Structure formats: C-alpha cells, structure tokens
Amino acid sequence: MDLSSRLQPVLSIARETASNVDSSAAYPADTVAALRESGLLGLTLPEDIGGLGGGPKELVEVISSLASACGSTAMIYLMHVSAAMTVAAGPPSAWPDLLPALADGRSLGTLAFSEAGSRSHFWAPVSRAEHRGDAVHVDAPKSWVTSAGEADVYVTSTGNAD
C-alpha cells in the first residue's frame, strides 16, 4: 500500500497551517478537508466497503506523520479512526451507508466518551439511554469531544436506564 502519495498533500497543508491552528486554537479545517479527499479516513476499514484495508503498521505510520506535522490533526484523525473501527465492530443495520461514508470521507467520526463524573472511563458512563417507543433517547452531556461541532458522526457510550 503506497501511503505516501495519499499522505504527502495532507502533510503539506498540515505543516503550513499548524502554527496558526496552535496559536489561535483553530480547527484545522483545511487539513481535515485534505484528509477527507485523501482516502486516509478509511485506512483501517475493509476494502469491500471502500476502505483501504490497512492494519496497525499503516495506522502508526499515518498517525506518526500527522503528529509530526500538526498534533491537532493527528488527534482528530485518531478519533475518527477509533470511531470508524467501533462502528465497524457492530455496524448498525439501520444505517447501511454509515461505514462507506466514514471510509470515503463523506463523514467524519469521533468518540464522545468524556463525561463529568466518569473520569473518561467509557466503560462506566454517567449518561443514560432509554427506549421510548420505537426510538432511543440519549441523555449524554459530555465534558469535551474532539471535533465537537465539526464531526458528522459521534460514537458514545451510555448506561441503560432500564
């Protein structure tokens, strides 16, 4: 797998904008747009759904390269990959297009686990999910979320109110 041709344009933008991103606490929108276009958002997802089928070695290479260029971008990427892999482990049948959208860059994912009271222990959430008819109501205030307000897909953990 030739990651270099996909990664270099992203790194170029990340290096160019990292100082401003850091000094102004700005979201690295240009770099994330380049990630969406690169195909790297699907790095660890299976090829049959539009991913690249990469493994841990490729993931470490991409994250290390991104981190050397822009730490904020590396964290956004790590949270996307983590969210996508979580969805891949149990894809919701009601949303058959979700994984392909996470793979091809149409959707940016993130984890939304950090809660006041849980100390970021995703296995012990304070938030609750409750069945209401055919729907599930989620009451899940978060203390912070990488890409909050920018991500398209938020993966969260909740306890069951029942």
Residue frames as a rotation matrix with the C-alpha (Angstrom) as fourth column:
MET 1
0.589 0.808 0.000 0.00
0.808 -0.589 0.000 0.00
0.000 0.000 -1.000 0.00
ASP 2
-0.487 -0.743 0.459 1.52
0.738 -0.631 -0.239 3.31
0.468 0.223 0.855 -1.08
LEU 3
0.370 0.617 -0.694 0.52
0.903 -0.415 0.112 5.72
-0.220 -0.668 -0.711 1.66
SER 4
-0.505 -0.724 -0.470 3.00
0.616 -0.684 0.391 8.39
-0.604 -0.092 0.791 0.64
SER 5
-0.853 0.175 0.491 1.02
0.354 -0.496 0.792 9.67
0.382 0.850 0.362 -2.34
ARG 6
0.219 0.975 -0.048 -2.11
0.632 -0.104 0.768 9.96
0.744 -0.199 -0.638 -0.18
LEU 7
0.454 -0.067 -0.889 -0.32
0.874 -0.164 0.458 11.39
-0.177 -0.984 -0.016 2.84
GLN 8
-0.537 -0.843 0.033 2.01
0.835 -0.526 0.161 14.00
-0.118 0.114 0.986 1.34
PRO 9
-0.394 0.419 0.818 -0.68
0.284 -0.791 0.542 16.51
0.874 0.446 0.193 0.26
VAL 10
0.708 0.659 -0.253 -2.24
0.400 -0.079 0.913 16.28
0.582 -0.748 -0.319 3.73
LEU 11
0.281 -0.699 -0.657 1.12
0.921 0.003 0.390 16.78
-0.270 -0.715 0.645 5.44
SER 12
-0.598 -0.500 0.626 1.90
0.702 -0.704 0.107 19.77
0.387 0.504 0.772 3.26
ILE 13
0.089 0.729 0.678 -1.27
0.040 -0.683 0.729 21.56
0.995 -0.037 -0.090 4.37
ALA 14
0.788 0.210 -0.578 -0.84
0.535 0.230 0.813 20.42
0.304 -0.950 0.069 7.99
ARG 15
-0.128 -0.928 -0.349 2.70
0.983 -0.166 0.082 21.82
-0.134 -0.333 0.934 8.18
GLU 16
-0.605 -0.078 0.792 1.61
0.456 -0.850 0.265 25.06
0.653 0.521 0.550 6.54
THR 17
0.100 0.814 0.572 -1.29
-0.184 -0.550 0.814 25.65
0.978 -0.187 0.094 8.96
ALA 18
0.171 -0.008 -0.985 -0.13
0.752 0.647 0.125 24.03
0.637 -0.762 0.117 12.24
SER 19
-0.808 -0.551 -0.208 1.33
0.554 -0.594 -0.584 27.18
0.198 -0.587 0.785 13.76
ASN 20
-0.681 0.633 0.367 -1.90
-0.521 -0.772 0.364 29.12
0.514 0.057 0.856 13.23
VAL 21
0.220 0.760 -0.612 -4.01
0.014 0.625 0.781 26.19
0.975 -0.181 0.127 14.43
ASP 22
-0.106 -0.356 -0.928 -1.98
0.890 0.381 -0.248 26.05
0.442 -0.853 0.276 17.64
SER 23
-0.920 -0.385 -0.076 -1.70
0.377 -0.815 -0.440 29.78
0.108 -0.434 0.895 18.30
SER 24
-0.679 0.715 0.165 -5.37
-0.664 -0.695 0.276 30.55
0.312 0.078 0.947 17.66
ALA 25
-0.707 0.391 0.590 -6.87
-0.161 0.723 -0.672 27.25
-0.689 -0.569 -0.448 18.89
ALA 26
-0.086 0.646 -0.758 -8.47
-0.965 -0.245 -0.099 26.92
-0.249 0.723 0.644 15.46
TYR 27
0.480 0.300 0.824 -9.96
-0.036 0.946 -0.324 23.76
-0.877 0.126 0.464 13.99
PRO 28
-0.557 -0.802 -0.215 -7.66
-0.278 -0.064 0.959 22.58
-0.783 0.593 -0.187 11.14
ALA 29
0.421 0.906 0.043 -10.44
-0.232 0.153 -0.960 22.65
-0.877 0.394 0.275 8.55
ASP 30
0.448 -0.289 -0.846 -8.15
-0.894 -0.144 -0.424 22.75
0.001 0.946 -0.323 5.51
THR 31
-0.664 -0.748 0.007 -6.15
-0.746 0.662 -0.067 19.77
0.046 -0.050 -0.998 6.71
VAL 32
-0.423 0.602 0.677 -9.28
-0.123 0.702 -0.701 17.80
-0.898 -0.380 -0.223 7.58
ALA 33
0.619 0.615 -0.488 -10.66
-0.543 -0.113 -0.832 18.57
-0.567 0.780 0.264 4.10
ALA 34
-0.028 -0.728 -0.686 -7.43
-0.961 0.210 -0.183 17.17
0.277 0.653 -0.705 2.64
LEU 35
-0.806 -0.196 0.558 -7.81
-0.426 0.847 -0.317 14.06
-0.411 -0.493 -0.767 4.82
ARG 36
0.163 0.952 0.258 -11.37
-0.257 0.293 -0.921 13.61
-0.953 0.084 0.292 3.54
GLU 37
0.678 0.091 -0.729 -10.12
-0.720 -0.119 -0.684 13.79
-0.150 0.989 -0.015 -0.06
SER 38
-0.242 -0.961 -0.135 -7.10
-0.970 0.242 0.020 11.54
0.014 0.136 -0.991 0.51
GLY 39
0.351 0.417 -0.838 -8.96
-0.384 0.881 0.277 8.33
0.854 0.224 0.469 1.29
LEU 40
-0.644 -0.742 -0.186 -6.98
-0.111 0.331 -0.937 8.00
0.757 -0.583 -0.296 4.53
LEU 41
-0.313 0.600 0.736 -10.12
-0.950 -0.214 -0.229 8.26
0.021 -0.771 0.637 6.67
GLY 42
0.775 0.623 -0.110 -10.83
-0.628 0.778 -0.016 4.70
0.075 0.081 0.994 5.52
LEU 43
-0.135 -0.969 -0.207 -7.31
-0.906 0.206 -0.370 3.43
0.401 0.138 -0.905 6.17
THR 44
-0.861 -0.286 0.421 -8.29
-0.478 0.739 -0.474 0.69
-0.175 -0.610 -0.773 8.63
LEU 45
0.110 0.969 0.221 -11.69
-0.622 0.240 -0.746 -0.15
-0.776 -0.055 0.629 7.17
PRO 46
-0.118 -0.153 0.981 -12.22
0.384 0.904 0.187 -3.14
-0.916 0.399 -0.047 4.84
GLU 47
-0.914 -0.318 -0.250 -11.75
-0.117 -0.385 0.916 -2.67
-0.387 0.867 0.315 1.12
ASP 48
-0.686 0.676 0.269 -15.19
0.695 0.500 0.517 -4.14
0.215 0.542 -0.813 0.35
ILE 49
0.409 0.831 -0.378 -16.87
0.876 -0.473 -0.091 -1.08
-0.255 -0.294 -0.921 1.89
GLY 50
0.797 -0.114 0.593 -14.48
0.288 -0.791 -0.540 1.44
0.531 0.601 -0.597 0.32
GLY 51
0.835 -0.547 0.068 -11.70
-0.304 -0.355 0.884 1.40
-0.459 -0.758 -0.463 2.91
LEU 52
0.336 -0.817 -0.469 -8.02
-0.872 -0.082 -0.482 0.78
0.355 0.571 -0.740 2.28
GLY 53
0.879 0.117 -0.462 -7.76
-0.014 0.975 0.220 -2.38
0.476 -0.187 0.859 4.40
GLY 54
-0.051 -0.968 0.247 -4.70
-0.368 -0.212 -0.905 -1.17
0.928 -0.137 -0.345 6.30
GLY 55
0.493 0.135 -0.860 -3.53
0.611 0.650 0.452 -2.54
0.619 -0.748 0.238 9.61
PRO 56
0.825 -0.142 -0.547 -1.67
0.457 -0.404 0.793 -1.34
-0.334 -0.904 -0.268 12.69
LYS 57
-0.200 -0.977 0.076 1.61
0.830 -0.128 0.543 -0.70
-0.521 0.171 0.836 10.85
GLU 58
-0.399 0.117 0.909 -0.02
0.720 -0.573 0.390 1.65
0.567 0.811 0.144 8.36
LEU 59
0.696 0.716 0.044 -2.06
0.503 -0.531 0.682 3.35
0.512 -0.453 -0.730 11.08
VAL 60
0.516 -0.591 -0.620 1.06
0.611 -0.253 0.750 4.06
-0.600 -0.766 0.231 13.14
GLU 61
-0.489 -0.724 0.487 2.82
0.855 -0.288 0.431 5.42
-0.172 0.627 0.760 10.06
VAL 62
-0.073 0.551 0.831 -0.01
0.589 -0.649 0.481 7.83
0.805 0.525 -0.278 9.25
ILE 63
0.869 0.441 -0.224 -0.59
0.427 -0.440 0.790 8.99
0.250 -0.782 -0.571 12.83
SER 64
0.219 -0.875 -0.433 3.14
0.759 -0.126 0.639 9.49
-0.613 -0.468 0.636 13.43
SER 65
-0.569 -0.418 0.708 3.47
0.804 -0.466 0.370 11.52
0.176 0.779 0.601 10.25
LEU 66
0.278 0.762 0.585 0.43
0.472 -0.639 0.608 13.63
0.837 0.108 -0.537 11.07
ALA 67
0.820 0.036 -0.572 1.61
0.564 -0.222 0.795 14.19
-0.098 -0.974 -0.202 14.65
SER 68
-0.202 -0.966 -0.164 4.97
0.850 -0.256 0.460 15.46
-0.486 -0.046 0.873 13.42
ALA 69
-0.636 0.023 0.771 3.16
0.578 -0.647 0.496 17.98
0.511 0.762 0.399 11.22
CYS 70
-0.439 0.589 0.678 0.17
-0.609 -0.750 0.258 19.01
0.661 -0.300 0.688 13.38
GLY 71
-1.000 -0.013 -0.004 -0.79
-0.005 0.629 -0.777 17.45
0.013 -0.777 -0.629 16.70
SER 72
-0.386 0.922 -0.043 -4.38
-0.590 -0.282 -0.757 18.66
-0.710 -0.266 0.652 16.44
THR 73
0.112 0.389 -0.914 -4.84
-0.969 0.247 -0.014 16.96
0.220 0.887 0.405 13.08
ALA 74
-0.702 -0.435 -0.564 -3.32
-0.316 0.900 -0.301 13.74
0.638 -0.033 -0.769 14.41
MET 75
-0.890 0.410 0.197 -5.80
-0.099 0.248 -0.964 13.70
-0.444 -0.878 -0.180 17.31
ILE 76
-0.020 0.906 -0.424 -8.75
-0.848 -0.240 -0.472 14.37
-0.529 0.350 0.773 15.00
TYR 77
-0.092 -0.100 -0.991 -7.58
-0.812 0.583 0.016 11.55
0.576 0.806 -0.135 12.75
LEU 78
-0.936 -0.304 -0.179 -7.09
-0.138 0.782 -0.608 9.14
0.324 -0.545 -0.773 15.67
MET 79
-0.605 0.775 0.181 -10.59
-0.322 -0.031 -0.946 9.87
-0.728 -0.631 0.269 16.98
HIS 80
0.138 0.637 -0.759 -12.08
-0.982 -0.011 -0.188 9.34
-0.128 0.771 0.624 13.50
VAL 81
-0.384 -0.357 -0.852 -10.31
-0.548 0.830 -0.100 6.01
0.743 0.428 -0.514 13.04
SER 82
-0.995 0.019 0.102 -11.33
-0.079 0.501 -0.862 4.93
-0.067 -0.865 -0.497 16.55
ALA 83
-0.250 0.966 -0.058 -14.97
-0.620 -0.206 -0.757 5.84
-0.744 -0.154 0.651 15.90
ALA 84
0.129 0.274 -0.953 -14.95
-0.967 0.246 -0.061 4.13
0.217 0.930 0.297 12.49
MET 85
-0.678 -0.447 -0.584 -13.44
-0.327 0.894 -0.305 0.94
0.658 -0.016 -0.753 13.91
THR 86
-0.841 0.463 0.280 -16.01
-0.210 0.198 -0.957 0.94
-0.498 -0.864 -0.070 16.72
VAL 87
0.123 0.905 -0.407 -18.82
-0.839 -0.123 -0.529 1.21
-0.529 0.407 0.744 14.17
ALA 88
-0.109 -0.241 -0.964 -17.16
-0.837 0.546 -0.042 -1.49
0.537 0.803 -0.261 12.03
ALA 89
-0.955 -0.289 0.067 -17.21
-0.271 0.757 -0.595 -3.87
0.121 -0.586 -0.801 15.02
GLY 90
-0.542 0.839 0.053 -21.01
0.639 0.452 -0.622 -3.66
-0.546 -0.303 -0.781 15.14
PRO 91
-0.993 0.099 0.068 -22.39
-0.028 -0.742 0.670 -1.77
0.117 0.663 0.739 12.15
PRO 92
-0.480 0.877 0.004 -25.96
-0.212 -0.112 -0.971 -0.61
-0.851 -0.467 0.240 12.72
SER 93
-0.600 0.277 0.751 -28.25
0.716 0.605 0.349 -2.37
-0.358 0.746 -0.561 10.25
ALA 94
0.479 0.851 -0.214 -30.49
0.683 -0.515 -0.518 0.71
-0.551 0.102 -0.828 10.11
TRP 95
0.683 -0.320 -0.657 -27.64
-0.457 -0.888 -0.042 2.75
-0.570 0.329 -0.753 8.57
PRO 96
0.694 -0.397 0.601 -26.07
0.560 0.822 -0.104 0.63
-0.453 0.409 0.792 5.80
ASP 97
0.650 -0.440 0.620 -24.29
0.428 -0.462 -0.777 3.64
0.628 0.770 -0.112 4.28
LEU 98
0.966 -0.230 0.116 -22.58
-0.235 -0.596 0.768 4.71
-0.108 -0.769 -0.630 7.51
LEU 99
0.405 -0.872 0.274 -19.35
0.318 0.415 0.852 2.69
-0.857 -0.258 0.446 7.16
PRO 100
0.142 -0.374 0.916 -18.82
0.989 0.008 -0.150 3.56
0.049 0.927 0.371 3.48
ALA 101
0.773 0.182 0.607 -19.34
0.226 -0.974 0.005 7.24
0.592 0.133 -0.795 4.35
LEU 102
0.840 -0.537 0.072 -16.77
-0.234 -0.241 0.942 7.01
-0.489 -0.808 -0.328 7.16
ALA 103
0.265 -0.760 0.593 -14.38
0.648 0.596 0.474 5.24
-0.714 0.259 0.651 4.76
ASP 104
0.040 -0.247 0.968 -14.61
0.981 -0.176 -0.085 7.61
0.192 0.953 0.235 1.81
GLY 105
-0.838 -0.518 -0.173 -14.59
0.546 -0.807 -0.225 10.89
-0.023 -0.283 0.959 3.71
ARG 106
-0.245 0.819 0.518 -18.23
0.221 -0.473 0.853 11.89
0.944 0.323 -0.066 3.33
SER 107
0.839 0.528 0.131 -18.50
-0.039 -0.181 0.983 11.59
0.543 -0.829 -0.131 7.13
LEU 108
-0.376 -0.900 0.220 -16.00
-0.311 -0.102 -0.945 12.48
0.873 -0.424 -0.241 9.84
GLY 109
0.581 0.587 -0.564 -16.41
0.277 0.509 0.815 10.49
0.766 -0.629 0.133 13.02
THR 110
-0.399 -0.699 0.594 -15.28
-0.523 -0.358 -0.773 11.00
0.753 -0.619 -0.222 16.59
LEU 111
-0.324 0.244 -0.914 -15.60
0.714 0.696 -0.068 9.44
0.620 -0.675 -0.400 20.02
ALA 112
-0.121 0.356 0.926 -17.77
-0.498 -0.829 0.254 11.22
0.859 -0.430 0.278 22.59
PHE 113
0.103 0.056 -0.993 -16.86
0.534 0.839 0.103 9.43
0.839 -0.541 0.056 25.82
SER 114
-0.793 -0.586 -0.169 -15.62
0.437 -0.353 -0.827 12.07
0.425 -0.730 0.536 28.28
GLU 115
0.304 0.933 0.195 -18.21
0.285 -0.284 0.915 12.88
0.909 -0.223 -0.352 30.93
ALA 116
-0.380 -0.285 0.880 -18.08
-0.731 -0.491 -0.475 14.78
0.567 -0.823 -0.021 34.18
GLY 117
0.323 0.508 0.798 -18.37
-0.916 0.381 0.128 12.14
-0.239 -0.773 0.588 36.86
SER 118
0.996 0.055 0.069 -16.96
-0.036 0.966 -0.255 9.22
-0.081 0.252 0.964 34.86
ARG 119
0.316 -0.942 -0.113 -13.34
-0.402 -0.241 0.883 10.43
-0.859 -0.233 -0.455 34.67
SER 120
0.026 -0.221 -0.975 -13.31
-0.999 -0.049 -0.016 9.45
-0.044 0.974 -0.222 30.96
HIS 121
-0.797 -0.198 0.570 -13.96
-0.247 0.969 -0.010 5.80
-0.550 -0.149 -0.822 31.80
PHE 122
-0.520 0.613 -0.595 -16.05
-0.809 -0.130 0.573 4.88
0.274 0.779 0.564 28.78
TRP 123
-0.584 0.270 -0.765 -16.93
0.173 0.963 0.208 1.56
0.793 -0.011 -0.609 30.40
ALA 124
-0.448 0.439 -0.779 -18.61
0.878 0.053 -0.475 3.39
-0.168 -0.897 -0.409 33.32
PRO 125
-0.673 0.162 0.722 -20.72
0.307 -0.827 0.472 6.10
0.673 0.539 0.507 31.66
VAL 126
-0.828 0.449 -0.335 -22.85
0.140 -0.414 -0.900 8.51
-0.543 -0.792 0.280 33.64
SER 127
-0.584 0.610 -0.535 -25.10
-0.809 -0.493 0.320 9.20
-0.069 0.620 0.782 30.63
ARG 128
-0.465 0.546 0.696 -28.20
-0.012 0.783 -0.622 7.12
-0.885 -0.298 -0.358 30.00
ALA 129
-0.851 0.330 -0.408 -30.09
-0.430 0.008 0.903 5.70
0.302 0.944 0.135 27.05
GLU 130
-0.575 0.743 0.341 -33.79
-0.153 0.312 -0.938 4.97
-0.804 -0.591 -0.066 27.36
HIS 131
-0.837 0.388 0.386 -36.23
0.528 0.388 0.755 3.28
0.143 0.836 -0.530 24.98
ARG 132
-0.488 0.754 -0.440 -39.19
-0.245 -0.602 -0.760 5.50
-0.838 -0.264 0.478 24.16
GLY 133
0.654 0.736 -0.173 -41.48
-0.449 0.195 -0.872 3.66
-0.608 0.648 0.458 21.79
ASP 134
0.881 -0.314 0.354 -39.54
0.473 0.621 -0.625 2.85
-0.024 0.718 0.695 18.64
ALA 135
0.519 -0.701 0.489 -36.78
-0.141 -0.634 -0.760 5.33
0.843 0.326 -0.428 19.46
VAL 136
0.238 -0.539 -0.808 -33.91
0.952 0.296 0.083 5.57
0.195 -0.789 0.583 21.90
HIS 137
0.867 0.021 0.497 -33.50
-0.061 -0.987 0.148 8.80
0.494 -0.158 -0.855 23.85
VAL 138
0.122 -0.908 -0.400 -29.91
0.866 0.295 -0.405 9.54
0.486 -0.296 0.822 24.84
ASP 139
0.971 0.036 0.238 -29.14
-0.095 -0.850 0.518 11.92
0.221 -0.525 -0.822 27.69
ALA 140
0.528 -0.847 -0.057 -25.38
0.848 0.523 0.086 12.26
-0.043 -0.094 0.995 27.38
PRO 141
0.965 -0.257 0.051 -23.79
-0.255 -0.966 -0.040 15.58
0.060 0.026 -0.998 28.36
LYS 142
0.547 -0.836 -0.036 -20.10
0.774 0.522 -0.358 15.42
0.318 0.168 0.933 27.52
SER 143
0.579 -0.411 -0.704 -17.28
0.367 -0.640 0.675 17.37
-0.728 -0.649 -0.220 29.13
TRP 144
-0.003 -0.512 -0.859 -15.30
-0.730 -0.586 0.352 17.56
-0.683 0.628 -0.372 25.88
VAL 145
0.596 0.188 0.781 -15.24
0.373 0.797 -0.476 15.91
-0.711 0.575 0.405 22.46
THR 146
-0.591 -0.793 -0.147 -12.53
0.109 -0.260 0.960 16.11
-0.799 0.551 0.240 19.81
SER 147
-0.952 0.174 0.251 -14.07
0.228 -0.140 0.964 17.68
0.203 0.975 0.094 16.66
ALA 148
-0.319 0.880 -0.352 -17.20
0.734 -0.005 -0.679 18.77
-0.600 -0.475 -0.644 18.58
GLY 149
0.327 0.572 -0.752 -19.43
-0.081 -0.776 -0.626 20.70
-0.942 0.265 -0.207 16.22
GLU 150
-0.160 -0.481 -0.862 -17.35
-0.923 -0.236 0.304 19.59
-0.350 0.844 -0.406 13.22
ALA 151
-0.939 -0.216 0.267 -17.82
-0.152 0.958 0.243 15.81
-0.309 0.187 -0.933 13.16
ASP 152
-0.384 0.815 -0.435 -20.71
-0.761 -0.013 0.648 14.18
0.523 0.580 0.625 11.35
VAL 153
0.438 0.440 -0.784 -20.82
0.002 0.872 0.490 11.00
0.899 -0.216 0.381 13.46
TYR 154
-0.191 -0.431 0.882 -20.45
-0.901 -0.280 -0.331 10.81
0.390 -0.858 -0.335 17.25
VAL 155
0.070 0.131 -0.989 -19.85
0.159 0.977 0.141 7.43
0.985 -0.167 0.047 18.88
THR 156
-0.212 -0.059 0.975 -20.79
-0.849 -0.483 -0.214 7.48
0.483 -0.874 0.053 22.55
SER 157
-0.666 0.083 -0.741 -21.23
0.345 0.915 -0.208 5.04
0.661 -0.395 -0.638 25.39
THR 158
-0.224 0.652 0.725 -24.22
-0.794 -0.553 0.252 5.12
0.565 -0.519 0.641 27.70
GLY 159
-0.956 0.113 0.270 -25.69
-0.104 0.731 -0.674 3.15
-0.273 -0.673 -0.688 30.52
ASN 160
-0.559 0.826 -0.074 -29.15
0.289 0.279 0.916 1.68
0.777 0.491 -0.395 30.22
ALA 161
-0.637 0.370 0.676 -31.82
-0.692 -0.660 -0.291 3.50
0.339 -0.653 0.677 32.22
ASP 162
0.345 0.847 -0.404 -33.94
-0.574 0.531 0.623 0.33
0.742 0.017 0.670 32.38
